[in-house]
């Protein structure tokens, strides 16, 4: 089965009545993280301040995304699990390390939700710098969570090791009142060519090709940055990390495909979505730039799927040995389209 068909079938929202667990997704974006949980049968409630991302969530997922800005005083409905990707800016303009006292930071909001809901499990993701430049701040957050009685496991995980056709490193922190561990990586690598298929070689009058001046700019950019490998998409390996900047912005490291005739073509929204492991049925709202930004900011749904499956197995007392059975059970449920009722 082609990769995109596999994703289209696997990543479908459904509700597992036996599981019967509700997830609150803070800073939910367009729903990449929630999709991974809904594809495992969890109910979700999202919170997102960007209207375009919120509309995308509501268009595709079973759960509702509430549009608005969260604060440490926000109230939430009863939920069993809290997840999210808190924006992290623990430095003031003057350079002071304010940590949890920084008003621009999302972690006080995440911590407030955990204190209020007392969930069975929580999980958050953030950039890899949280374990390097900002590790002092991660420790501050972890100390707070451990002080609430949670056992934690955390590490840098690469989405490429969880069947995503992209190198995308993120710090993942998971916590529970009982013992809990992060999932083991999957022994399978998916290339960008496997994800895109013939789509990579297709173009029409709407396609955006590099001009001669842009090609010269790219050449100068790669020379100045001492780029060993060109920044074109290599179809025989996973893509480099997708970001808002290299998707929506006309920069030297823009994601692009080099065609057989030598022309460079900017990747489309649908291609970017596939490299992030979004299913083809998942529709984005807003302008083209809005859509690129939603994709660049998202948690890769197939990565989220494996994170959610790990949590589900722990809650239900299953082990890695049960994965094939769970996959089989879920595929049978997918055949019943009545279970899939997106908005």
C-alpha positions as CSV (number, residue, x, y, z in Angstrom):
1,X,0.0,0.0,0.0
2,X,1.3,3.5,-0.9
3,X,2.3,5.6,2.0
4,X,-0.4,8.3,1.4
5,X,-3.1,5.6,1.2
6,X,-1.9,4.1,4.4
7,X,-2.1,7.6,6.1
8,X,-5.5,8.3,4.6
9,X,-6.9,5.1,6.1
10,X,-5.0,5.1,9.4
11,X,-5.4,8.8,10.4
12,X,-9.2,8.9,10.6
13,X,-11.1,10.3,13.7
14,X,-13.2,7.8,15.6
15,X,-14.4,7.4,19.2
16,X,-13.4,4.3,21.2
17,X,-16.3,3.8,23.6
18,X,-14.4,1.3,25.6
19,X,-11.6,3.8,26.1
20,X,-13.9,6.7,26.8
21,X,-11.2,9.3,27.5
22,X,-11.3,13.0,26.7
23,X,-8.2,15.1,25.8
24,X,-7.8,18.8,26.2
25,X,-5.4,20.1,23.5
26,X,-3.9,23.5,24.4
27,X,-2.4,25.7,21.7
28,X,-3.9,23.2,19.3
29,X,-3.1,24.9,16.0
30,X,-4.9,23.2,13.1
31,X,-5.2,19.9,14.9
32,X,-2.2,17.8,14.0
33,X,-1.7,16.6,17.6
34,X,-5.4,16.1,18.2
35,X,-5.7,14.1,14.9
36,X,-3.2,11.6,16.2
37,X,-5.3,11.2,19.4
38,X,-8.6,11.0,17.6
39,X,-7.2,8.4,15.3
40,X,-6.7,6.3,18.4
41,X,-10.3,6.8,19.6
42,X,-9.8,9.7,22.1
43,X,-12.4,12.5,22.3
44,X,-10.7,15.9,21.9
45,X,-11.4,19.5,22.8
46,X,-9.0,22.1,21.3
47,X,-8.1,25.6,22.2
48,X,-6.5,27.9,19.6
49,X,-6.3,31.7,19.2
50,X,-5.7,31.7,15.4
51,X,-9.1,31.7,13.7
52,X,-7.8,30.0,10.5
53,X,-6.2,27.2,12.4
54,X,-9.3,26.8,14.6
55,X,-11.5,26.6,11.5
56,X,-9.3,23.9,10.0
57,X,-9.5,21.9,13.2
58,X,-13.3,22.2,13.3
59,X,-13.6,21.3,9.6
60,X,-11.7,18.0,9.9
61,X,-12.0,16.6,13.5
62,X,-14.8,15.3,15.5
63,X,-13.9,17.4,18.6
64,X,-14.6,21.1,18.8
65,X,-11.8,23.7,18.8
66,X,-12.6,26.8,20.8
67,X,-11.2,30.0,19.4
68,X,-9.7,32.4,21.9
69,X,-6.6,33.4,23.8
70,X,-5.8,31.3,26.8
71,X,-4.6,32.7,30.2
72,X,-3.5,31.1,33.4
73,X,-7.1,31.8,34.7
74,X,-8.8,29.9,31.8
75,X,-11.3,27.3,32.8
76,X,-11.7,23.9,31.1
77,X,-14.3,21.1,30.9
78,X,-13.6,17.8,32.7
79,X,-10.9,15.9,30.9
80,X,-8.6,12.9,31.4
81,X,-5.6,14.0,29.5
82,X,-3.9,17.4,28.8
83,X,-1.7,17.8,25.8
84,X,-0.2,20.7,23.8
85,X,2.7,22.6,22.5
86,X,3.1,25.7,24.7
87,X,4.8,28.7,23.0
88,X,8.1,29.1,24.9
89,X,9.6,32.6,25.2
90,X,11.2,32.6,28.7
91,X,13.4,35.6,28.0
92,X,12.4,39.2,28.4
93,X,13.4,41.9,25.9
94,X,16.1,43.0,28.3
95,X,17.6,39.5,28.3
96,X,16.4,38.5,31.8
97,X,15.6,34.9,32.3
98,X,12.1,35.2,33.9
99,X,11.1,31.6,33.2
100,X,7.6,30.9,34.5
101,X,7.2,34.6,35.4
102,X,7.4,35.6,31.7
103,X,3.9,36.8,30.6
104,X,4.6,35.8,27.0
105,X,5.2,32.2,27.9
106,X,2.7,29.4,27.5
107,X,3.9,27.1,30.2
108,X,2.1,28.8,33.1
109,X,-1.1,28.2,31.1
110,X,-0.2,24.5,30.6
111,X,0.6,24.1,34.3
112,X,-2.6,25.9,35.4
113,X,-4.6,23.4,33.2
114,X,-2.8,20.4,34.8
115,X,-3.5,21.8,38.3
116,X,-7.1,22.5,37.5
117,X,-7.9,19.2,35.7
118,X,-5.6,16.8,37.6
119,X,-5.4,14.6,34.5
120,X,-4.4,10.9,34.4
121,X,-1.7,11.8,31.8
122,X,-0.3,14.9,30.3
123,X,2.1,15.4,27.4
124,X,3.7,18.4,25.8
125,X,6.1,19.0,22.9
126,X,8.5,21.8,22.2
127,X,11.6,22.7,20.2
128,X,14.8,20.7,20.8
129,X,16.4,23.8,22.4
130,X,14.4,23.1,25.5
131,X,17.0,20.4,26.3
132,X,20.0,22.6,25.4
133,X,20.0,26.4,25.5
134,X,16.8,26.5,27.7
135,X,17.4,23.4,29.7
136,X,17.3,25.5,32.9
137,X,13.8,26.4,32.0
138,X,12.7,22.9,31.2
139,X,14.0,21.8,34.7
140,X,11.9,24.6,36.2
141,X,8.7,23.2,34.4
142,X,9.6,19.6,35.3
143,X,10.1,20.5,39.0
144,X,6.6,22.1,39.1
145,X,5.0,19.0,37.5
146,X,6.9,16.6,39.8
147,X,5.7,18.7,42.7
148,X,2.1,17.9,41.7
149,X,2.9,14.2,42.1
150,X,3.6,13.2,38.5
151,X,6.2,10.7,37.2
152,X,7.8,12.1,34.1
153,X,9.7,10.7,31.1
154,X,11.2,13.1,28.5
155,X,13.6,13.0,25.5
156,X,14.3,14.5,22.1
157,X,12.3,12.4,19.6
158,X,12.6,12.6,15.8
159,X,9.4,12.3,13.8
160,X,11.4,10.5,11.1
161,X,11.6,7.5,13.5
162,X,7.8,7.4,13.7
163,X,6.9,7.0,10.1
164,X,7.0,10.6,9.1
165,X,8.8,11.5,5.9
166,X,10.7,14.4,7.5
167,X,13.5,15.0,10.0
168,X,11.7,16.9,12.8
169,X,13.2,16.8,16.3
170,X,11.1,17.8,19.2
171,X,11.3,17.5,23.0
172,X,8.5,15.3,24.2
173,X,7.6,15.3,27.9
174,X,5.0,12.8,29.2
175,X,3.7,12.5,32.8
176,X,1.4,10.3,34.9
177,X,0.7,9.6,38.5
178,X,1.8,6.0,37.7
179,X,4.9,4.8,35.8
180,X,5.0,6.0,32.2
181,X,7.5,5.9,29.4
182,X,7.9,7.4,25.9
183,X,7.2,5.1,23.0
184,X,10.0,3.1,21.2
185,X,10.9,4.3,17.7
186,X,9.5,2.5,14.7
187,X,12.0,0.6,12.6
188,X,10.9,2.1,9.3
189,X,12.0,5.2,7.3
190,X,9.7,6.9,4.8
191,X,11.2,9.0,2.1
192,X,9.8,12.2,0.7
193,X,9.5,10.4,-2.6
194,X,7.3,7.7,-1.0
195,X,5.1,10.4,0.5
196,X,4.7,12.5,-2.6
197,X,4.7,9.9,-5.4
198,X,4.1,11.2,-8.8
199,X,2.8,14.5,-7.3
200,X,6.5,15.6,-7.1
201,X,6.7,15.7,-10.9
202,X,3.3,17.3,-11.6
203,X,2.8,21.0,-12.4
204,X,0.4,23.3,-14.2
205,X,-0.1,27.0,-14.9
206,X,-0.7,27.7,-11.2
207,X,2.7,26.2,-10.2
208,X,5.2,28.7,-8.8
209,X,8.6,28.3,-10.4
210,X,11.8,30.0,-9.4
211,X,12.8,32.9,-11.6
212,X,16.3,33.4,-12.9
213,X,17.0,35.9,-10.2
214,X,15.7,33.5,-7.5
215,X,18.0,30.7,-8.8
216,X,20.9,33.1,-8.5
217,X,19.9,34.1,-5.0
218,X,19.7,30.4,-4.0
219,X,23.2,29.8,-5.5
220,X,24.6,32.8,-3.5
221,X,22.7,31.7,-0.4
222,X,24.2,28.2,-0.5
223,X,27.7,29.5,-1.2
224,X,27.5,32.0,1.7
225,X,26.1,29.5,4.1
226,X,28.6,26.8,3.0
227,X,25.8,24.5,2.2
228,X,27.3,21.1,1.4
229,X,24.0,19.7,-0.1
230,X,21.6,21.8,-2.1
231,X,18.4,22.7,-0.3
232,X,16.2,21.0,-3.0
233,X,14.0,18.1,-1.9
234,X,15.8,14.8,-2.2
235,X,13.1,12.2,-3.0
236,X,15.3,9.3,-1.9
237,X,15.4,10.4,1.7
238,X,13.2,12.1,4.3
239,X,12.7,15.9,3.9
240,X,14.4,18.4,6.2
241,X,12.3,20.1,8.8
242,X,9.3,22.0,7.5
243,X,8.8,25.5,9.1
244,X,6.6,28.5,8.5
245,X,9.6,30.3,7.2
246,X,10.7,27.7,4.6
247,X,7.2,27.1,3.5
248,X,5.5,30.4,3.4
249,X,8.5,32.7,2.9
250,X,10.5,33.3,-0.3
251,X,13.8,32.4,1.4
252,X,17.0,30.7,0.2
253,X,16.1,27.5,2.1
254,X,12.5,27.4,0.7
255,X,11.2,23.8,0.2
256,X,11.2,23.1,-3.5
257,X,11.4,20.3,-6.0
258,X,14.0,20.4,-8.8
259,X,12.3,19.0,-12.0
260,X,14.0,16.9,-14.6
261,X,14.3,20.0,-16.9
262,X,16.3,21.8,-14.2
263,X,13.6,24.2,-13.1
264,X,12.8,24.6,-9.4
265,X,9.2,24.5,-8.2
266,X,8.0,25.6,-4.8
267,X,6.2,22.7,-3.1
268,X,2.4,23.1,-2.9
269,X,0.2,23.1,0.2
270,X,-0.8,19.5,-0.5
271,X,2.8,18.4,-0.8
272,X,3.8,20.2,2.4
273,X,0.8,18.5,4.1
274,X,2.0,15.0,2.9
275,X,5.5,15.6,4.2
276,X,4.0,16.5,7.6
277,X,1.9,13.2,7.3
278,X,-1.5,14.9,7.0
279,X,-4.0,12.7,5.1
280,X,-5.2,13.9,1.7
281,X,-8.8,14.3,3.0
282,X,-7.6,16.9,5.6
283,X,-8.6,20.3,4.3
284,X,-6.9,23.5,5.3
285,X,-8.8,26.9,5.5
286,X,-7.6,30.4,5.0
287,X,-5.2,32.0,2.5
288,X,-2.3,30.0,1.0
289,X,0.1,31.7,3.5
290,X,-2.3,30.8,6.3
291,X,-2.3,27.2,5.2
292,X,1.5,27.0,4.9
293,X,1.8,28.4,8.4
294,X,-0.7,25.9,9.9
295,X,1.3,23.1,8.4
296,X,4.7,24.5,9.5
297,X,3.5,24.9,13.1
298,X,1.7,21.6,13.3
299,X,2.8,18.4,15.1
300,X,3.1,15.8,12.4
301,X,-0.1,13.7,12.8
302,X,1.5,10.3,12.3
303,X,4.1,11.2,15.0
304,X,1.1,12.2,17.2
305,X,-0.6,8.9,16.4
306,X,2.3,6.9,17.8
307,X,2.5,9.2,20.9
308,X,-1.2,8.8,21.5
309,X,-1.1,5.0,20.9
310,X,1.6,4.7,23.5
311,X,-0.6,6.6,26.0
312,X,-3.6,4.5,25.1
313,X,-1.7,1.3,25.6
314,X,-0.5,2.4,29.0
315,X,-4.0,3.4,30.1
316,X,-5.5,0.1,29.0
317,X,-2.6,-2.0,30.3
318,X,-1.3,-3.1,26.9
319,X,2.2,-3.5,25.7
320,X,4.1,-3.1,22.4
321,X,3.3,-6.7,21.6
322,X,-0.4,-5.7,21.3
323,X,0.2,-3.1,18.6
324,X,-0.6,-5.3,15.6
325,X,-3.9,-6.4,17.2
326,X,-4.8,-2.8,18.0
327,X,-4.1,-1.8,14.4
328,X,-6.3,-4.6,13.1
329,X,-9.1,-3.7,15.4
330,X,-8.9,-0.1,14.4
331,X,-8.9,-0.8,10.6
332,X,-12.1,-2.8,11.1
333,X,-13.6,0.2,12.8
334,X,-12.5,2.5,9.9
335,X,-14.6,0.4,7.6
336,X,-17.7,1.6,9.4
337,X,-17.9,5.2,8.0
338,X,-20.6,6.0,10.5
339,X,-17.8,6.3,13.1
340,X,-16.1,9.0,11.0
341,X,-18.2,12.2,11.1
342,X,-16.0,15.2,10.6
343,X,-17.7,18.6,10.6
